[in-house]
Amino acid sequence: MQSVLSILKAIENGNITPKAAVAQSLDAIAAKDAAVGAFVALPDREATLAAADRATGPLAGIAVGVKDIIDTHDLPTGMGSPIYAGNRPPADAALVAMLRDRGATVAGKTVATEFAFLRPAATLNPRDPAHTPGGSSSGSAAGVAAGMVPVAIGTQTGGSVIRPAAYCGVAGYKPSFRLVPMVGVKTFSWSLDTAGFFAASAADVAAFVTRLTGRPLDVEPVDPSTLRIGLYRTSVWDQADGDARAALSLAAEGAASAGASILEIDEPEILAAAREAHSTIQNFEAGIALGFEYAHHRDRMSEILRTTLEQGRAIAPEAYDAARSVARRARHETGELFQHVDLILTPAVTGAAPHGLSSTGSPVFNKLWTLTGNPCVNVPGAANKAGMPVGIQLVARFGRDRLALSAASWLESLLVAGTAPER
């Protein structure tokens, strides 16, 4: 995989120019994407390299894949749907404008599932093409995992950053809610939609987001003896298979051996209820957000999306308000949990990437933290006996994104040094 930190270091040392670094990414896309299908639209090569040659800023030389529900003025934004085939937005999304302002280069639009929902796309998992790469940010995760770009942008409404990162074996970072802007990103659920980032490692994704946002998010040294880590199996622990359980145990045992305090946490009832409330909030808002598409183009939607929008439109406002009340109480209770621990360690996925492309996998271990808005990182480094990645999810208090990224980098180093989980 390409490394953000390595590229920036090489540029700083004069070993490579920003233009040459971007050219390497474009060459990798040309060589590899036919076998993976991570990209749905690519820019003109010569124009892109000329722009990279002129670029200045802290991200000059970094090629970025941008999920195809995020507006770009110079590339189509198709939303993963035939309804928007050839759609050319008049302006960049705020996040894309930030990228360009910092000197980064948009290397192409990455494949997204239909309106970032559940219908699988055609992207293959670079670790094993017989397995799903996850969704809805399938192209973004696969593009990084295949070594085509050092970083890619995705979005998460349920588990669409953490899950594909876990399946593809890369670092995935979902920031605290609204840390980065969503202006110019196709809305599915305004209470849940969150932009996120993929890179080879937690340190790489932290370095990128630091330079993108201007916030101090670079990883810093962690003193394990000061860390209280809550082992959070959740009320849906029965959905974690042997691989997921073994990976979580490997992470917890490694952290404990390194000096961290590991505390078992029972899931409060309100958080279990909030996990169920997620769907009510998501579907109610999707029924409104995609109201135009449903009214005028429902025959061009997949059955699963059309049915979900119909269910959402049937939800009474009172039921939606009750679900929002549960969410508010859950956010408060989450704050109470972090009075006792610094971080929460929980599965990122139910297991390794499912075989076949008929499903993008389950977001059951992710959607609670999307609802509460806490920062989450998929920590790569664990794998099952077949060599397929099995992600671990690290969650921090709202606004403590730097701690989440720093601890994830530390835990990643422990997992890489450890052994593969066994059933």
C-alpha positions as CSV (number, residue, x, y, z in Angstrom):
1,M,0.0,0.0,0.0
2,Q,1.0,3.6,-0.5
3,S,1.8,5.6,2.7
4,V,0.9,9.2,3.2
5,L,3.7,9.7,5.6
6,S,6.3,8.1,3.3
7,I,5.2,10.2,0.3
8,L,5.3,13.5,2.3
9,K,8.7,12.5,3.7
10,A,10.1,11.8,0.2
11,I,8.8,15.1,-1.1
12,E,10.3,16.9,1.9
13,N,13.7,15.3,1.4
14,G,13.6,16.1,-2.3
15,N,13.5,12.5,-3.4
16,I,10.3,12.9,-5.4
17,T,8.3,15.8,-6.7
18,P,4.5,16.2,-6.0
19,K,3.9,15.7,-9.7
20,A,5.9,12.5,-9.7
21,A,4.1,11.2,-6.6
22,V,0.7,11.8,-8.2
23,A,1.9,10.1,-11.4
24,Q,2.8,7.0,-9.4
25,S,-0.8,6.8,-8.1
26,L,-2.3,7.4,-11.6
27,D,0.0,4.6,-12.9
28,A,-1.1,2.3,-10.2
29,I,-4.7,2.9,-11.0
30,A,-4.1,2.3,-14.7
31,A,-2.3,-1.0,-13.8
32,K,-4.6,-2.4,-11.1
33,D,-8.1,-1.1,-11.4
34,A,-9.3,-3.3,-14.1
35,A,-8.9,-6.2,-11.7
36,V,-10.5,-4.4,-8.7
37,G,-13.0,-1.9,-10.0
38,A,-12.5,0.7,-7.3
39,F,-12.9,3.7,-9.6
40,V,-16.0,4.8,-11.6
41,A,-14.6,8.0,-13.1
42,L,-11.0,9.2,-13.8
43,P,-9.7,12.7,-14.7
44,D,-7.6,13.5,-17.8
45,R,-4.1,12.4,-16.9
46,E,-2.1,15.3,-18.4
47,A,-4.4,17.9,-17.0
48,T,-4.2,16.2,-13.6
49,L,-0.4,16.1,-13.6
50,A,-0.2,19.7,-14.7
51,A,-2.3,20.7,-11.8
52,A,-0.2,18.5,-9.4
53,D,2.9,20.3,-10.7
54,R,1.4,23.7,-9.8
55,A,0.0,22.5,-6.4
56,T,1.2,24.0,-3.2
57,G,0.2,23.3,0.4
58,P,0.7,20.6,3.0
59,L,-1.0,17.9,0.9
60,A,0.8,18.5,-2.4
61,G,1.7,15.2,-4.0
62,I,-1.1,13.2,-2.3
63,A,-3.6,11.6,-4.7
64,V,-7.0,11.1,-3.2
65,G,-9.9,8.9,-4.2
66,V,-13.3,10.6,-3.7
67,K,-16.5,8.6,-3.1
68,D,-19.0,9.0,-5.9
69,I,-21.7,10.7,-3.8
70,I,-19.4,13.7,-3.1
71,D,-19.6,16.5,-5.7
72,T,-16.7,17.3,-7.9
73,H,-17.0,20.1,-10.6
74,D,-14.6,18.4,-13.0
75,L,-15.8,14.7,-12.7
76,P,-19.2,13.2,-12.8
77,T,-21.0,12.4,-9.5
78,G,-23.2,9.5,-10.2
79,M,-24.4,8.5,-6.7
80,G,-24.0,4.9,-7.7
81,S,-27.4,5.2,-9.5
82,P,-28.6,5.3,-13.1
83,I,-30.7,8.2,-12.1
84,Y,-27.6,10.4,-11.9
85,A,-25.6,8.9,-14.8
86,G,-23.4,11.6,-16.3
87,N,-24.4,14.1,-13.6
88,R,-21.9,17.1,-13.6
89,P,-22.2,19.2,-10.4
90,P,-21.4,22.9,-10.9
91,A,-19.2,23.1,-7.9
92,D,-17.0,21.0,-5.6
93,A,-18.3,19.7,-2.3
94,A,-16.8,21.7,0.6
95,L,-14.5,18.8,1.5
96,V,-13.2,18.5,-2.0
97,A,-12.6,22.2,-2.1
98,M,-10.6,21.8,1.1
99,L,-8.5,19.0,-0.5
100,R,-7.6,21.1,-3.5
101,D,-6.9,24.2,-1.4
102,R,-4.3,22.1,0.6
103,G,-2.6,20.9,-2.6
104,A,-4.1,17.4,-2.8
105,T,-5.0,15.9,-6.2
106,V,-8.3,14.2,-6.9
107,A,-7.2,11.0,-8.6
108,G,-10.7,9.8,-9.4
109,K,-14.2,9.0,-8.1
110,T,-14.4,5.8,-6.2
111,V,-17.3,3.4,-6.5
112,A,-20.2,3.8,-4.1
113,T,-23.2,1.7,-3.6
114,E,-26.6,3.1,-4.8
115,F,-27.0,6.3,-2.8
116,A,-24.6,4.9,-0.3
117,F,-27.1,2.3,0.8
118,L,-27.1,-1.5,0.8
119,R,-27.2,-2.7,-2.8
120,P,-23.7,-4.1,-3.5
121,A,-21.6,-2.5,-6.2
122,A,-19.2,-4.3,-8.5
123,T,-15.9,-3.5,-6.7
124,L,-13.9,-6.6,-5.6
125,N,-11.9,-7.0,-2.4
126,P,-8.2,-6.7,-3.2
127,R,-7.4,-9.2,-0.4
128,D,-9.5,-11.9,-2.2
129,P,-11.8,-11.0,-5.0
130,A,-14.2,-13.8,-4.0
131,H,-15.1,-11.7,-0.9
132,T,-17.0,-8.5,-0.6
133,P,-15.0,-5.3,0.0
134,G,-17.9,-4.0,2.1
135,G,-20.0,-0.9,1.5
136,S,-21.0,1.7,0.9
137,S,-17.5,3.1,0.5
138,S,-16.4,0.0,-1.3
139,G,-14.2,1.7,-3.9
140,S,-12.5,4.0,-1.4
141,A,-11.4,1.1,0.8
142,A,-10.4,-1.1,-2.1
143,G,-8.5,1.7,-3.8
144,V,-6.3,2.2,-0.7
145,A,-5.9,-1.6,0.0
146,A,-4.8,-2.3,-3.6
147,G,-2.1,0.4,-3.4
148,M,-3.7,2.7,-6.0
149,V,-4.0,5.8,-3.8
150,P,-2.5,6.6,-0.4
151,V,-5.8,8.0,0.9
152,A,-9.5,8.0,0.0
153,I,-12.7,9.6,1.3
154,G,-15.8,7.8,2.1
155,T,-19.0,8.4,4.2
156,Q,-20.7,6.5,7.0
157,T,-24.4,6.5,7.8
158,G,-24.4,3.0,9.5
159,G,-21.0,1.4,9.1
160,S,-19.8,2.4,5.6
161,V,-16.2,3.5,6.6
162,I,-15.3,1.2,9.4
163,R,-16.8,-2.0,7.8
164,P,-15.0,-1.8,4.4
165,A,-11.8,-0.7,6.1
166,A,-12.1,-3.8,8.3
167,Y,-12.8,-6.1,5.3
168,C,-10.0,-4.7,3.2
169,G,-7.4,-4.5,5.9
170,V,-6.8,-0.7,6.0
171,A,-7.2,2.0,8.6
172,G,-10.6,3.7,8.5
173,Y,-11.4,6.8,10.5
174,K,-14.9,8.1,11.2
175,P,-14.5,11.5,12.9
176,S,-16.6,13.0,15.6
177,F,-19.9,14.1,14.0
178,R,-19.5,17.2,11.9
179,L,-15.8,17.5,12.4
180,V,-15.6,17.8,8.6
181,P,-18.3,19.4,6.4
182,M,-20.9,17.5,4.5
183,V,-21.9,20.4,2.2
184,G,-22.1,19.0,-1.3
185,V,-22.4,15.4,-0.3
186,K,-25.6,13.6,-1.2
187,T,-27.7,13.3,1.9
188,F,-29.3,10.0,3.0
189,S,-29.8,10.9,6.7
190,W,-28.8,14.3,7.9
191,S,-28.6,13.2,11.6
192,L,-26.1,10.3,10.7
193,D,-24.2,11.0,7.5
194,T,-20.5,11.5,8.4
195,A,-17.5,11.8,6.1
196,G,-14.6,9.4,6.8
197,F,-11.1,8.6,5.6
198,F,-9.1,5.5,4.5
199,A,-5.3,5.1,4.5
200,A,-2.7,2.3,5.0
201,S,-2.3,2.9,8.7
202,A,-3.8,5.0,11.6
203,A,-0.7,7.2,11.5
204,D,-1.2,7.8,7.8
205,V,-4.8,8.7,8.1
206,A,-4.1,11.0,11.0
207,A,-1.3,12.8,9.1
208,F,-3.7,13.4,6.2
209,V,-6.6,14.7,8.3
210,T,-4.3,17.0,10.2
211,R,-3.1,18.6,7.0
212,L,-6.6,18.7,5.6
213,T,-8.4,20.3,8.5
214,G,-5.6,22.2,10.3
215,R,-6.5,20.4,13.5
216,P,-3.8,18.8,15.7
217,L,-4.7,15.1,14.9
218,D,-1.3,13.7,14.2
219,V,-0.6,10.6,16.3
220,E,1.4,11.3,19.5
221,P,3.1,8.8,21.8
222,V,0.8,6.8,24.1
223,D,1.7,5.8,27.6
224,P,-0.2,2.4,28.0
225,S,0.0,2.6,31.8
226,T,-2.4,5.6,31.7
227,L,-5.0,4.0,29.4
228,R,-8.2,2.6,30.7
229,I,-9.7,0.6,27.8
230,G,-13.3,-0.7,28.1
231,L,-13.8,-4.1,26.5
232,Y,-17.3,-3.6,25.0
233,R,-18.8,-6.9,23.7
234,T,-22.3,-5.3,23.4
235,S,-25.7,-6.9,23.5
236,V,-25.3,-8.2,20.0
237,W,-22.1,-10.2,20.8
238,D,-23.8,-13.3,19.6
239,Q,-23.5,-11.9,16.0
240,A,-19.6,-11.9,16.3
241,D,-18.2,-15.0,14.8
242,G,-15.1,-16.9,16.0
243,D,-12.7,-14.7,13.9
244,A,-14.1,-11.5,15.3
245,R,-14.0,-12.8,18.9
246,A,-10.4,-14.0,18.5
247,A,-9.3,-10.7,17.0
248,L,-10.9,-8.7,19.9
249,S,-9.2,-11.0,22.4
250,L,-5.9,-10.7,20.7
251,A,-6.2,-6.9,20.8
252,A,-7.3,-6.8,24.5
253,E,-4.6,-9.2,25.6
254,G,-1.9,-7.3,23.7
255,A,-3.0,-4.0,25.2
256,A,-3.1,-5.5,28.7
257,S,0.4,-7.0,28.2
258,A,1.7,-3.6,27.2
259,G,0.4,-2.1,30.4
260,A,-3.1,-0.8,29.7
261,S,-6.0,-1.4,32.1
262,I,-8.7,-3.5,30.5
263,L,-12.2,-3.2,32.0
264,E,-15.2,-5.3,31.0
265,I,-18.2,-3.0,30.2
266,D,-21.8,-4.2,30.1
267,E,-23.9,-2.4,27.5
268,P,-26.4,0.0,29.1
269,E,-30.0,-0.7,28.1
270,I,-30.3,2.8,26.5
271,L,-27.4,2.1,24.1
272,A,-28.9,-1.2,23.1
273,A,-32.2,0.7,22.4
274,A,-30.3,3.3,20.5
275,R,-28.9,0.7,18.1
276,E,-32.4,-0.2,17.3
277,A,-33.5,3.5,17.0
278,H,-30.8,4.0,14.4
279,S,-32.9,2.5,11.6
280,T,-36.0,4.5,12.5
281,I,-34.0,7.8,12.3
282,Q,-32.1,6.7,9.1
283,N,-35.1,5.5,7.2
284,F,-37.4,8.4,8.2
285,E,-34.8,10.9,7.0
286,A,-34.0,9.0,3.9
287,G,-37.6,9.0,2.9
288,I,-37.5,12.8,2.9
289,A,-34.0,13.3,1.6
290,L,-34.6,11.1,-1.4
291,G,-38.2,12.3,-1.9
292,F,-37.6,13.7,-5.3
293,E,-35.9,10.6,-6.6
294,Y,-38.6,8.4,-5.2
295,A,-41.4,10.6,-6.7
296,H,-39.9,10.8,-10.2
297,H,-37.5,7.8,-10.6
298,R,-38.5,5.0,-8.2
299,D,-38.7,2.6,-11.1
300,R,-34.9,3.1,-11.6
301,M,-34.1,2.2,-7.9
302,S,-33.2,-1.2,-6.6
303,E,-35.9,-3.0,-4.7
304,I,-34.1,-2.8,-1.4
305,L,-33.8,1.0,-1.6
306,R,-37.3,1.5,-2.9
307,T,-38.7,-0.6,-0.1
308,T,-36.6,1.1,2.6
309,L,-37.8,4.6,1.4
310,E,-41.4,3.4,1.5
311,Q,-40.9,2.1,5.0
312,G,-39.3,5.4,6.0
313,R,-42.2,7.4,4.5
314,A,-44.6,5.3,6.5
315,I,-42.9,6.1,9.8
316,A,-45.0,8.5,11.9
317,P,-43.3,11.8,13.0
318,E,-44.1,10.8,16.6
319,A,-42.1,7.5,16.2
320,Y,-39.2,9.5,14.7
321,D,-39.2,12.0,17.5
322,A,-39.2,9.1,20.0
323,A,-36.2,7.6,18.3
324,R,-34.4,10.9,18.4
325,S,-35.2,11.1,22.1
326,V,-33.5,7.7,22.6
327,A,-30.5,8.9,20.6
328,R,-30.2,12.0,22.8
329,R,-30.3,9.9,26.0
330,A,-27.8,7.5,24.4
331,R,-25.3,10.3,23.7
332,H,-25.6,11.3,27.3
333,E,-25.0,7.8,28.5
334,T,-22.0,7.4,26.2
335,G,-20.5,10.4,27.9
336,E,-21.1,8.7,31.2
337,L,-19.2,5.6,30.0
338,F,-16.2,7.8,29.3
339,Q,-16.1,8.9,32.9
340,H,-14.8,5.4,33.6
341,V,-12.7,4.6,30.6
342,D,-10.6,6.5,28.0
343,L,-11.4,4.3,25.1
344,I,-13.8,1.5,24.1
345,L,-12.6,-1.6,22.3
346,T,-15.3,-3.5,20.3
347,P,-15.6,-5.5,17.1
348,A,-15.5,-3.6,13.9
349,V,-17.4,-6.3,12.0
350,T,-19.1,-9.6,12.7
351,G,-16.1,-11.4,11.1
352,A,-13.9,-11.4,8.0
353,A,-15.5,-10.2,4.7
354,P,-18.3,-12.5,3.7
355,H,-17.8,-14.7,0.6
356,G,-19.5,-13.5,-2.5
357,L,-20.8,-10.1,-3.6
358,S,-24.5,-10.4,-2.8
359,S,-24.1,-8.5,0.5
360,T,-21.8,-5.7,1.8
361,G,-21.9,-7.2,5.3
362,S,-23.5,-6.1,8.6
363,P,-23.1,-2.7,10.2
364,V,-24.4,-4.0,13.6
365,F,-21.2,-3.1,15.5
366,N,-20.9,0.3,13.9
367,K,-24.2,2.0,13.7
368,L,-24.5,2.8,17.4
369,W,-21.3,4.9,17.3
370,T,-22.5,6.6,14.1
371,L,-25.7,7.6,16.0
372,T,-23.8,8.9,19.0
373,G,-21.3,10.7,16.9
374,N,-18.2,9.4,18.6
375,P,-14.9,9.1,16.7
376,C,-14.1,5.6,15.6
377,V,-11.0,4.0,14.0
378,N,-10.8,0.6,12.4
379,V,-7.5,-0.8,13.6
380,P,-5.9,-3.1,10.9
381,G,-3.4,-5.8,11.8
382,A,-5.4,-8.9,12.7
383,A,-6.4,-11.6,10.3
384,N,-8.0,-15.0,10.3
385,K,-6.3,-18.3,9.4
386,A,-7.1,-17.8,5.8
387,G,-5.3,-14.4,5.9
388,M,-8.4,-12.3,5.5
389,P,-8.4,-9.1,7.6
390,V,-10.6,-9.0,10.7
391,G,-11.0,-5.4,12.0
392,I,-11.0,-4.1,15.6
393,Q,-12.9,-0.9,16.4
394,L,-11.6,1.7,18.8
395,V,-14.0,4.4,20.0
396,A,-13.2,7.6,22.0
397,R,-15.2,10.3,23.7
398,F,-16.8,12.8,21.4
399,G,-14.2,15.3,20.3
400,R,-11.2,13.2,21.4
401,D,-10.3,12.3,17.9
402,R,-6.6,12.6,18.4
403,L,-6.7,10.1,21.3
404,A,-8.6,7.7,19.1
405,L,-6.1,7.9,16.3
406,S,-3.0,7.8,18.6
407,A,-4.3,4.8,20.5
408,A,-5.3,3.1,17.3
409,S,-1.7,3.6,15.9
410,W,-0.3,2.1,19.1
411,L,-2.8,-0.8,19.1
412,E,-2.1,-1.4,15.4
413,S,1.6,-1.9,16.1
414,L,0.7,-4.5,18.7
415,L,-1.6,-6.4,16.3
416,V,1.0,-6.4,13.6
417,A,3.5,-7.9,16.0
418,G,0.9,-10.4,17.2
419,T,-0.4,-13.7,15.8
420,A,-3.4,-14.4,13.7
421,P,-6.6,-15.2,15.6
422,E,-7.8,-18.8,15.4
423,R,-11.3,-20.2,15.7
